[in-house]
Amino acid sequence: MLIRCQRCGEPLDASARFCGACGAAIEDPNIGRVIGGRYTLRERLGEGALGVVYAAEHVELRRRLAIKLLPEDAARNATTVERFRREGELLCQLRSAHTVTTYEFDRDADGSLYIAMELVNGESLADVFRAEGPFEWPRVLRILAGLCDSLGEAHSIGVVHRNLKLENILLESRPTSPDFVKVLDFGLAKLIQSRLSLSPVGETVGAIEFMSPEQLMSRPLDGRSDLYALGVLGFLLATGRHPFAEARTYGDLVTAHVKTEPPLASTVRADLSPEIDMVFSRLLEKEPHRRFPDAHALAALISVMLAPYAIRDAPQGDTLHVPEGEEDTALAELPATKPPRKA
């Protein structure tokens, strides 16, 4: 994304704070701007492939929200505008509690396109992982379960995220859920079975570290491509290492995704169980048909795996109602997990 220096007109990266040509400090001209006649832009939060995100305030309601705005230079590109338009139209259909809520998609009086969305008070998974990772495996599975809820809904209406990565996942701390997942940036989503190609032949859109083999080979995608990304995410969060950490170049990583079998997670972190190995290995299958059929199937398995922990971690004072006839049935004690080893 490009902006221009207010002094000399030099094109600059959207994140620039000083002009490399004339040295002038760069002030975002959109701060204080009213979008759509009702949203005042207050603070720049960041920028991505298709837009710049601002914290904003509704002029009348005083409600804080986020506005994703297509920069002027990018708006001149018909392909980028079409991508942005699709993002807004699709996002307005998503209602999962684990997807950042989109309020509206519209056009400003000057022709600028924008998306008004929920302003999430959370930390990026990237920041949390840098500070606390690797995570215990139950925590990893809980995060994956939240992602499954968001992705499962999106896949059901024909939306593939295509750009899952640590930076696109937020964690909110809630009283009953310290790692409440919120998924960002469905802007690179693509309608399944759409005949409209928005990317030049051979172009890949997303973070290569998490791309599925079929995405890297420009093959048709469905929701199982996102499941592959969940496999990479889960492996990384649990072990502290990427499954193809030995790859040293872009080409090496592409080849590894397409041809190299990933190691078992338990060979990187010894306290992981065969069940965890099975989940990650199945998600990381090269062929989509060998992965889980959909996000809901993965979520159902995770629910079973976490069930003993839900009982053991129940808040003090809560009464667990034992089904009649099962009073003498005892749950076997699960082996204690060792503290995660720092990568």
Sine and cosine of phi, psi and omega as CSV:
sin_phi,cos_phi,sin_psi,cos_psi,sin_omega,cos_omega
0.00,0.00,0.67,-0.75,-0.04,-1.00
-0.88,-0.47,0.57,-0.82,0.22,-0.98
-0.81,-0.59,0.08,-1.00,-0.01,-1.00
-0.84,-0.54,0.60,-0.80,0.07,-1.00
-0.90,0.44,0.76,-0.65,-0.01,-1.00
-0.92,0.39,-0.37,0.93,-0.04,-1.00
-1.00,0.05,-0.78,0.63,-0.14,-0.99
-0.91,-0.41,-0.13,0.99,0.02,-1.00
0.99,0.13,0.11,0.99,-0.01,-1.00
-0.89,0.45,0.76,-0.65,0.08,-1.00
-0.94,0.35,0.72,-0.69,-0.08,-1.00
-0.72,-0.69,0.37,-0.93,0.13,-0.99
-0.89,0.45,0.55,-0.83,-0.08,-1.00
-0.88,0.48,-0.38,0.92,-0.02,-1.00
-1.00,0.00,-0.02,1.00,-0.07,-1.00
-0.90,0.44,0.64,-0.77,0.06,-1.00
-0.94,-0.34,-0.26,0.96,0.06,-1.00
-0.65,-0.76,0.52,-0.86,0.02,-1.00
-0.99,0.15,0.81,-0.59,0.02,-1.00
-0.95,0.31,-0.30,0.95,-0.04,-1.00
-1.00,0.04,-0.73,0.68,-0.08,-1.00
-0.89,-0.45,-0.12,0.99,0.05,-1.00
0.99,0.12,0.03,1.00,-0.04,-1.00
-0.93,0.36,0.59,-0.81,0.12,-0.99
-0.92,0.38,0.65,-0.76,-0.04,-1.00
-0.99,-0.16,0.87,-0.49,0.07,-1.00
-0.95,-0.32,0.71,-0.70,-0.02,-1.00
-0.94,0.35,0.89,-0.45,-0.04,-1.00
-0.94,0.35,-0.20,0.98,-0.04,-1.00
-1.00,0.08,-0.25,0.97,0.00,-1.00
-0.90,0.44,0.81,-0.58,-0.07,-1.00
1.00,-0.03,-0.16,0.99,0.00,-1.00
-0.95,0.30,0.61,-0.79,0.06,-1.00
-0.99,-0.16,0.85,-0.52,-0.04,-1.00
-0.98,-0.22,0.71,-0.70,0.05,-1.00
0.90,0.44,0.28,0.96,0.01,-1.00
0.97,0.26,0.08,1.00,-0.08,-1.00
-0.52,-0.85,-0.10,1.00,-0.01,-1.00
-0.86,-0.51,0.88,-0.47,0.02,-1.00
-1.00,-0.08,0.83,-0.55,0.01,-1.00
-0.97,0.23,0.83,-0.56,-0.09,-1.00
-0.95,-0.31,-0.59,0.81,-0.12,-0.99
-0.43,-0.90,0.67,-0.74,0.06,-1.00
-0.99,0.14,0.81,-0.59,-0.04,-1.00
-0.98,-0.19,-0.49,0.87,-0.02,-1.00
0.27,-0.96,0.05,-1.00,0.00,-1.00
-0.65,-0.76,0.46,-0.89,0.02,-1.00
-0.72,-0.69,-0.26,-0.96,-0.09,-1.00
-0.89,0.45,-0.51,0.86,-0.12,-0.99
-0.86,-0.51,0.04,1.00,-0.02,-1.00
-0.04,-1.00,0.24,-0.97,0.06,-1.00
-0.95,-0.31,0.71,-0.71,-0.07,-1.00
-0.97,-0.26,0.73,-0.69,0.01,-1.00
-0.83,-0.56,0.56,-0.83,0.28,-0.96
-0.98,0.22,0.71,-0.70,-0.09,-1.00
-0.68,-0.73,0.15,-0.99,0.00,-1.00
-0.68,-0.73,0.73,-0.69,0.07,-1.00
-0.93,0.37,0.77,-0.64,-0.11,-0.99
-0.85,0.53,-0.68,0.73,-0.07,-1.00
-1.00,-0.08,-0.69,0.73,-0.09,-1.00
-0.99,0.13,-0.28,0.96,-0.04,-1.00
0.88,0.47,0.35,0.94,0.03,-1.00
-0.99,0.12,0.73,-0.68,0.04,-1.00
-0.99,0.12,0.61,-0.79,0.01,-1.00
-0.42,-0.91,-0.03,-1.00,0.04,-1.00
-0.90,-0.43,0.60,-0.80,0.07,-1.00
-0.86,-0.51,0.80,-0.60,0.12,-0.99
-0.98,-0.21,0.88,-0.47,-0.15,-0.99
-0.90,-0.44,0.71,-0.70,0.07,-1.00
-0.99,0.15,0.88,-0.47,-0.03,-1.00
-0.88,0.48,0.40,-0.92,-0.10,-1.00
-0.86,0.51,-0.71,0.71,-0.04,-1.00
-0.89,0.45,-0.68,0.73,-0.02,-1.00
-0.93,0.37,-0.50,0.87,-0.04,-1.00
-0.91,0.42,-0.30,0.95,0.02,-1.00
-0.98,0.20,-0.23,0.97,-0.01,-1.00
-1.00,-0.04,0.90,-0.43,-0.10,-0.99
-0.88,0.48,-0.59,0.80,0.00,-1.00
-0.91,0.41,-0.68,0.73,0.01,-1.00
-0.91,0.42,-0.65,0.76,0.03,-1.00
-0.88,0.48,-0.66,0.75,0.00,-1.00
-0.92,0.40,-0.63,0.78,0.07,-1.00
-0.88,0.48,-0.72,0.69,-0.03,-1.00
-0.90,0.45,-0.65,0.76,0.02,-1.00
-0.88,0.48,-0.71,0.70,0.02,-1.00
-0.88,0.47,-0.65,0.76,0.02,-1.00
-0.84,0.55,-0.76,0.64,-0.04,-1.00
-0.89,0.46,-0.71,0.70,-0.03,-1.00
-0.89,0.45,-0.63,0.78,-0.02,-1.00
-0.96,0.26,-0.67,0.74,-0.04,-1.00
-0.87,0.49,-0.56,0.83,-0.02,-1.00
-0.91,0.41,-0.26,0.97,0.01,-1.00
-1.00,-0.02,-0.22,0.98,-0.10,-0.99
-1.00,0.03,0.78,-0.62,-0.08,-1.00
-0.81,-0.59,0.06,1.00,0.02,-1.00
-0.86,0.52,0.63,-0.77,0.05,-1.00
-0.89,0.45,-0.30,0.95,-0.03,-1.00
-0.99,-0.13,0.15,0.99,0.11,-0.99
-0.91,-0.41,0.71,-0.70,0.05,-1.00
-0.84,0.55,0.82,-0.57,-0.09,-1.00
-0.94,0.33,0.73,-0.68,0.10,-1.00
-0.97,-0.22,0.81,-0.59,-0.04,-1.00
-1.00,0.06,-0.69,0.72,0.01,-1.00
-0.29,-0.96,0.36,-0.93,0.11,-0.99
-0.83,-0.55,0.79,-0.61,-0.10,-1.00
-0.43,-0.90,-0.02,-1.00,0.00,-1.00
-0.84,-0.54,0.74,-0.67,0.03,-1.00
-0.96,0.27,0.21,-0.98,-0.04,-1.00
-0.86,0.51,-0.51,0.86,-0.01,-1.00
-1.00,0.05,0.09,1.00,0.03,-1.00
0.99,-0.15,-0.14,0.99,-0.01,-1.00
-0.91,0.41,0.69,-0.73,0.07,-1.00
-1.00,-0.03,0.59,-0.81,0.03,-1.00
-0.52,-0.86,0.37,-0.93,0.12,-0.99
-0.83,-0.55,0.78,-0.62,0.09,-1.00
-0.99,-0.15,0.81,-0.59,-0.11,-0.99
-0.60,-0.80,0.17,-0.98,0.03,-1.00
-0.87,0.50,0.68,-0.73,0.11,-0.99
-1.00,-0.10,0.93,-0.36,-0.11,-0.99
-1.00,-0.03,0.76,-0.65,0.08,-1.00
-1.00,-0.09,0.99,0.11,-0.02,-1.00
-0.47,-0.88,0.12,-0.99,0.05,-1.00
-0.98,-0.22,0.52,-0.85,0.07,-1.00
-0.93,0.36,0.55,-0.84,0.05,-1.00
-0.87,0.50,-0.49,0.87,0.04,-1.00
-0.88,0.48,-0.72,0.70,-0.01,-1.00
-0.92,0.38,-0.67,0.74,0.00,-1.00
-0.90,0.43,-0.66,0.75,-0.03,-1.00
-0.92,0.39,-0.64,0.77,0.04,-1.00
-0.88,0.48,-0.58,0.81,-0.05,-1.00
-0.99,0.11,-0.53,0.85,-0.19,-0.98
-0.81,-0.58,-0.20,0.98,-0.12,-0.99
-0.97,0.25,0.27,-0.96,-0.08,1.00
-0.95,0.30,0.32,-0.95,-0.09,-1.00
-0.99,-0.13,0.37,-0.93,0.20,-0.98
-0.90,0.43,0.53,-0.85,-0.13,-0.99
-0.89,0.46,-0.57,0.82,0.06,-1.00
-0.88,0.48,-0.59,0.81,0.03,-1.00
-0.91,0.41,-0.64,0.77,0.04,-1.00
-0.87,0.49,-0.71,0.70,-0.03,-1.00
-0.92,0.40,-0.59,0.81,0.04,-1.00
-0.90,0.44,-0.64,0.77,0.04,-1.00
-0.91,0.42,-0.70,0.72,0.03,-1.00
-0.88,0.47,-0.59,0.81,0.01,-1.00
-0.89,0.45,-0.67,0.74,0.06,-1.00
-0.89,0.46,-0.65,0.76,0.05,-1.00
-0.90,0.44,-0.62,0.79,0.03,-1.00
-0.88,0.47,-0.62,0.79,0.00,-1.00
-0.89,0.45,-0.71,0.71,0.01,-1.00
-0.92,0.40,-0.77,0.64,-0.07,-1.00
-0.94,0.35,-0.59,0.81,-0.01,-1.00
-0.86,0.51,-0.68,0.73,0.05,-1.00
-0.90,0.43,-0.72,0.70,-0.02,-1.00
-0.87,0.49,-0.71,0.70,-0.01,-1.00
-0.89,0.46,-0.55,0.84,-0.04,-1.00
-0.92,0.38,-0.36,0.93,0.05,-1.00
-0.95,-0.31,0.25,0.97,0.11,-0.99
1.00,0.03,0.40,0.92,-0.03,-1.00
-0.93,-0.36,0.81,-0.58,0.12,-0.99
-0.95,-0.31,0.78,-0.63,-0.07,-1.00
-0.90,0.43,-0.80,0.61,0.07,-1.00
0.96,0.30,-0.08,1.00,-0.06,-1.00
-0.63,-0.77,0.62,0.78,0.04,-1.00
-0.93,0.36,0.73,-0.68,0.07,-1.00
-0.28,-0.96,0.18,-0.98,-0.08,-1.00
-0.85,0.53,-0.61,0.79,-0.06,-1.00
-0.94,0.34,-0.34,0.94,-0.04,-1.00
-1.00,-0.10,0.20,0.98,0.01,-1.00
-0.82,-0.58,0.81,-0.59,0.04,-1.00
-0.96,-0.29,0.54,-0.84,0.09,-1.00
-0.89,-0.46,0.86,-0.50,0.09,-1.00
-0.99,-0.16,0.59,-0.80,0.08,-1.00
-0.99,-0.11,0.92,-0.40,0.01,-1.00
-0.87,-0.49,0.41,-0.91,-0.05,-1.00
-0.80,0.60,-0.64,0.77,-0.03,-1.00
-0.98,-0.19,-0.02,1.00,-0.04,-1.00
-0.42,-0.91,1.00,-0.08,-0.05,-1.00
-0.93,0.37,-0.31,0.95,0.01,-1.00
-0.84,-0.54,0.86,0.51,-0.01,-1.00
-0.97,0.22,0.88,-0.48,-0.14,-0.99
-0.99,0.15,0.67,-0.74,0.16,-0.99
-0.75,-0.66,0.83,-0.56,-0.03,-1.00
-1.00,-0.08,0.77,-0.64,0.02,-1.00
-0.96,-0.26,0.25,-0.97,0.27,-0.96
0.84,0.54,0.93,0.38,0.24,-0.97
-1.00,0.07,0.30,0.95,-0.07,-1.00
-0.92,0.40,-0.34,0.94,0.03,-1.00
-0.99,-0.17,0.23,0.97,0.01,-1.00
-0.91,0.40,0.41,-0.91,-0.01,-1.00
-0.69,-0.72,0.69,-0.72,0.05,-1.00
-0.90,0.43,0.81,-0.59,0.06,-1.00
-0.89,0.45,0.70,-0.72,0.01,-1.00
0.94,0.35,0.20,0.98,0.06,-1.00
-0.94,0.34,0.64,-0.76,0.03,-1.00
-1.00,0.00,-0.11,0.99,-0.01,-1.00
-1.00,0.07,0.90,-0.45,0.03,-1.00
-1.00,-0.07,0.87,-0.50,-0.02,-1.00
-0.99,-0.14,-0.12,0.99,-0.03,-1.00
-0.90,-0.44,0.66,-0.75,0.09,-1.00
-0.85,0.52,0.43,-0.90,0.00,-1.00
-0.84,0.55,0.77,-0.64,0.02,-1.00
1.00,0.03,-0.20,0.98,-0.01,-1.00
-0.99,0.16,0.69,-0.72,0.10,-1.00
-0.92,-0.39,0.65,-0.76,-0.04,-1.00
-0.88,-0.47,0.87,-0.49,0.00,-1.00
0.66,-0.75,-0.13,-0.99,-0.01,-1.00
-1.00,-0.04,0.89,-0.46,-0.11,-0.99
-0.88,0.48,-0.47,0.88,-0.01,-1.00
-0.87,0.50,-0.42,0.91,-0.10,-1.00
-0.89,-0.46,0.17,0.99,-0.09,-1.00
-0.98,0.21,0.61,-0.80,0.06,-1.00
-0.97,0.24,0.38,-0.92,0.05,-1.00
-0.83,0.56,-0.66,0.75,-0.04,-1.00
-0.93,0.37,-0.52,0.86,0.05,-1.00
-0.94,0.35,-0.66,0.75,0.01,-1.00
-0.92,0.39,-0.45,0.90,0.00,-1.00
-0.99,-0.12,0.19,0.98,0.04,-1.00
0.84,0.55,0.62,0.78,0.08,-1.00
-1.00,-0.04,0.26,-0.97,0.04,-1.00
-0.86,0.51,0.62,-0.79,-0.07,-1.00
-0.92,-0.38,0.50,-0.87,0.24,-0.97
-0.65,-0.76,-0.18,-0.98,-0.10,-0.99
-0.87,0.50,-0.38,0.93,-0.01,-1.00
-0.93,0.37,-0.33,0.95,0.11,-0.99
-0.91,0.40,-0.65,0.76,0.08,-1.00
-0.91,0.41,-0.54,0.84,0.03,-1.00
-0.90,0.43,-0.58,0.81,0.08,-1.00
-0.87,0.50,-0.69,0.72,0.03,-1.00
-0.87,0.49,-0.60,0.80,0.07,-1.00
-0.89,0.45,-0.58,0.82,0.05,-1.00
-0.89,0.46,-0.70,0.72,0.05,-1.00
-0.89,0.45,-0.71,0.70,0.01,-1.00
-0.87,0.50,-0.74,0.67,-0.03,-1.00
-0.88,0.48,-0.71,0.70,0.01,-1.00
-0.86,0.51,-0.72,0.70,-0.02,-1.00
-0.90,0.44,-0.72,0.69,-0.05,-1.00
-0.91,0.42,-0.57,0.82,-0.07,-1.00
-0.99,0.11,-0.51,0.86,-0.11,-0.99
-0.94,-0.34,-0.34,0.94,-0.09,-1.00
1.00,0.10,0.03,1.00,-0.02,-1.00
-0.76,-0.65,0.55,-0.84,0.15,-0.99
-0.94,0.35,0.58,-0.81,0.00,-1.00
-0.87,0.49,-0.39,0.92,0.05,-1.00
-0.88,-0.47,0.77,0.63,-0.07,-1.00
-0.91,0.42,-0.33,0.94,-0.02,-1.00
-0.97,0.24,-0.28,0.96,0.02,-1.00
-0.91,0.41,0.74,-0.67,-0.08,-1.00
-0.94,-0.35,-0.27,0.96,-0.02,-1.00
-0.75,-0.67,0.20,-0.98,0.06,-1.00
-0.83,0.56,-0.74,0.67,-0.02,-1.00
-0.89,0.45,-0.65,0.76,0.04,-1.00
-0.87,0.50,-0.66,0.75,-0.04,-1.00
-0.94,0.35,-0.64,0.77,0.07,-1.00
-0.86,0.51,-0.74,0.68,0.00,-1.00
-0.88,0.48,-0.66,0.75,-0.01,-1.00
-0.90,0.44,-0.71,0.70,0.04,-1.00
-0.85,0.53,-0.64,0.77,-0.12,-0.99
-0.99,0.12,-0.59,0.81,-0.20,-0.98
-0.84,-0.55,-0.47,0.89,-0.15,-0.99
-1.00,0.03,0.75,-0.67,0.07,-1.00
-0.97,0.25,0.77,-0.64,-0.01,-1.00
-0.95,0.31,0.44,-0.90,0.07,-1.00
-0.95,0.31,0.31,-0.95,0.17,-0.99
-0.93,0.36,0.65,-0.76,-0.01,-1.00
-0.86,0.51,-0.53,0.85,-0.03,-1.00
-0.94,0.35,-0.29,0.96,0.09,-1.00
-0.98,0.20,-0.29,0.96,0.06,-1.00
-1.00,-0.09,-0.60,0.80,0.01,-1.00
-0.71,-0.70,0.94,-0.33,-0.25,-0.97
-0.92,0.39,-0.39,0.92,-0.08,-1.00
-1.00,0.08,0.09,1.00,0.06,-1.00
-0.99,0.14,0.61,-0.79,-0.12,-0.99
-1.00,0.06,0.27,-0.96,0.09,-1.00
-0.85,0.52,-0.51,0.86,0.03,-1.00
-0.90,0.43,-0.64,0.77,0.05,-1.00
-0.92,0.39,-0.67,0.74,0.08,-1.00
-0.82,0.57,-0.69,0.73,-0.03,-1.00
-0.88,0.47,-0.70,0.71,-0.03,-1.00
-0.88,0.48,-0.78,0.63,-0.06,-1.00
-0.92,0.40,-0.67,0.74,-0.03,-1.00
-0.89,0.45,-0.63,0.78,0.00,-1.00
-0.94,0.35,-0.63,0.78,0.05,-1.00
-0.90,0.45,-0.51,0.86,-0.09,-1.00
-1.00,-0.08,0.25,0.97,0.07,-1.00
-0.87,0.50,0.61,-0.79,-0.01,-1.00
-0.92,0.39,-0.61,0.79,-0.03,-1.00
-1.00,-0.07,0.79,-0.61,-0.05,-1.00
-0.82,0.57,-0.59,0.80,-0.07,-1.00
-0.93,0.37,-0.23,0.97,0.00,-1.00
-1.00,-0.05,-0.11,0.99,0.06,-1.00
-1.00,0.09,-0.08,-1.00,0.13,-0.99
-0.88,0.47,0.55,-0.84,-0.05,-1.00
-0.91,0.42,-0.52,0.86,0.03,-1.00
-0.28,-0.96,0.10,-1.00,-0.04,-1.00
-0.91,0.42,-0.52,0.85,-0.01,-1.00
-0.92,0.39,-0.60,0.80,0.04,-1.00
-0.91,0.42,-0.66,0.75,0.06,-1.00
-0.89,0.45,-0.69,0.72,-0.01,-1.00
-0.88,0.48,-0.62,0.78,0.01,-1.00
-0.90,0.43,-0.67,0.75,0.04,-1.00
-0.91,0.42,-0.68,0.73,0.02,-1.00
-0.87,0.50,-0.63,0.77,0.02,-1.00
-0.86,0.50,-0.67,0.75,0.03,-1.00
-0.91,0.41,-0.69,0.72,-0.04,-1.00
-0.91,0.41,-0.52,0.85,-0.04,-1.00
-1.00,-0.03,-0.14,0.99,-0.07,-1.00
-0.81,0.59,-0.72,0.69,0.02,-1.00
-0.88,0.48,-0.53,0.85,0.00,-1.00
-0.96,0.27,-0.54,0.84,0.05,-1.00
-0.90,0.44,-0.61,0.79,0.03,-1.00
-0.95,0.32,-0.73,0.68,-0.07,-1.00
-0.93,0.37,-0.52,0.85,-0.05,-1.00
-1.00,-0.07,0.19,0.98,-0.01,-1.00
-0.86,0.50,0.63,-0.78,-0.02,-1.00
-0.85,0.53,0.56,-0.83,0.04,-1.00
-0.85,0.52,0.67,-0.75,0.04,-1.00
0.99,-0.11,-0.31,0.95,0.04,-1.00
-0.96,0.27,0.62,-0.79,0.02,-1.00
-0.99,-0.16,0.83,-0.55,0.05,-1.00
-1.00,-0.03,0.88,-0.47,-0.05,-1.00
-0.99,0.10,0.91,-0.41,-0.01,-1.00
-1.00,0.07,0.78,-0.62,0.01,-1.00
-0.84,0.55,0.62,-0.79,-0.01,-1.00
-0.85,0.52,0.74,-0.68,-0.02,-1.00
1.00,-0.08,-0.14,0.99,-0.02,-1.00
-0.93,-0.37,0.27,0.96,-0.11,-0.99
-0.88,0.47,-0.46,0.89,-0.07,-1.00
-0.99,-0.14,0.06,1.00,0.00,-1.00
-0.99,0.12,0.82,-0.58,-0.03,-1.00
-0.95,-0.31,0.63,-0.78,0.11,-0.99
-1.00,0.09,0.77,-0.64,0.04,-1.00
-0.92,0.40,0.62,-0.78,0.00,-1.00
-0.94,0.33,0.78,-0.62,0.04,-1.00
-0.97,0.25,0.59,-0.81,0.05,-1.00
-0.89,0.45,0.64,-0.77,-0.01,-1.00
-0.92,0.38,0.67,-0.74,0.06,-1.00
-0.99,0.12,0.59,-0.80,0.02,-1.00
-0.98,0.21,0.43,-0.91,0.09,-1.00
-0.85,0.53,0.65,-0.76,-0.01,-1.00
-0.88,0.47,0.61,-0.80,0.05,-1.00
-1.00,0.08,0.73,-0.69,0.03,-1.00
-0.94,0.35,0.69,-0.72,0.02,-1.00
-0.96,0.28,0.00,0.00,0.00,0.00
